Amino acid sequence: MQDLSELSEYIYERDRHEFNLGDTLDIKTGLLLASLTFLAIQSGGLIGPGLTFTQSLAQSLAILFQVLGGVFCVAEL
């Protein structure tokens, strides 16, 4: 009976630790997703007729990678 009590305490502590770690990851991912959204909005405003082809290509790649980062953040959540 003693072993069962010790095992249940161990399981409870492990579960509590995992839930706290999950909450921390969710908060960090949410902040990262908000930052990526802000950067994507700023990048989208920079694309215009005044850019050279190379600048436009680089800006398009930056937006693509920001969207990819957002997808990974949502997948983590």
C-alpha positions as CSV (number, residue, x, y, z in Angstrom):
1,M,0.0,0.0,0.0
2,Q,2.9,2.3,0.8
3,D,4.3,1.8,-2.8
4,L,1.0,2.9,-4.4
5,S,0.9,6.1,-2.3
6,E,4.5,7.0,-3.3
7,L,3.8,6.2,-6.9
8,S,0.7,8.4,-7.0
9,E,2.6,11.3,-5.4
10,Y,5.3,10.9,-8.1
11,I,2.8,10.8,-10.9
12,Y,1.0,13.9,-9.5
13,E,4.3,15.9,-9.3
14,R,5.3,14.8,-12.8
15,D,2.0,15.8,-14.3
16,R,2.1,19.2,-12.5
17,H,5.6,19.8,-13.8
18,E,4.5,18.9,-17.4
19,F,1.5,21.2,-17.2
20,N,3.6,24.1,-16.0
21,L,6.1,23.5,-18.8
22,G,3.3,23.4,-21.3
23,D,1.9,26.7,-20.1
24,T,5.3,28.3,-20.4
25,L,5.7,27.1,-24.0
26,D,2.2,28.4,-24.8
27,I,3.0,31.9,-23.5
28,K,6.4,32.0,-25.3
29,T,4.8,30.8,-28.5
30,G,2.0,33.4,-28.3
31,L,4.5,36.2,-27.9
32,L,6.5,34.9,-30.8
33,L,3.4,34.6,-33.0
34,A,2.4,38.2,-32.1
35,S,5.9,39.4,-33.0
36,L,5.8,37.5,-36.3
37,T,2.4,39.1,-37.1
38,F,3.7,42.6,-36.5
39,L,6.8,41.9,-38.7
40,A,4.6,40.5,-41.5
41,I,2.4,43.6,-41.4
42,Q,5.5,45.8,-41.6
43,S,7.0,43.7,-44.4
44,G,3.8,43.8,-46.4
45,G,3.8,47.6,-46.2
46,L,7.2,47.8,-47.7
47,I,6.4,45.9,-50.9
48,G,5.6,48.5,-53.5
49,P,6.5,49.8,-57.0
50,G,9.6,51.6,-55.8
51,L,11.6,48.4,-55.1
52,T,14.1,46.8,-57.4
53,F,13.5,43.2,-58.4
54,T,16.2,41.9,-55.9
55,Q,14.6,43.9,-53.1
56,S,11.1,42.7,-54.0
57,L,12.3,39.1,-54.1
58,A,14.1,39.5,-50.7
59,Q,11.0,41.1,-49.2
60,S,8.8,38.3,-50.6
61,L,11.1,35.7,-49.1
62,A,11.0,37.4,-45.8
63,I,7.2,37.4,-45.8
64,L,7.2,33.7,-46.8
65,F,9.5,32.8,-43.9
66,Q,7.4,34.8,-41.5
67,V,4.3,33.0,-42.6
68,L,6.2,29.7,-42.1
69,G,7.2,30.8,-38.6
70,G,3.6,31.5,-37.8
71,V,2.5,28.1,-39.1
72,F,5.1,26.5,-36.8
73,C,3.9,28.6,-33.8
74,V,0.3,27.5,-34.4
75,A,1.4,23.9,-34.8
76,E,3.2,24.1,-31.4
77,L,0.2,25.5,-29.7
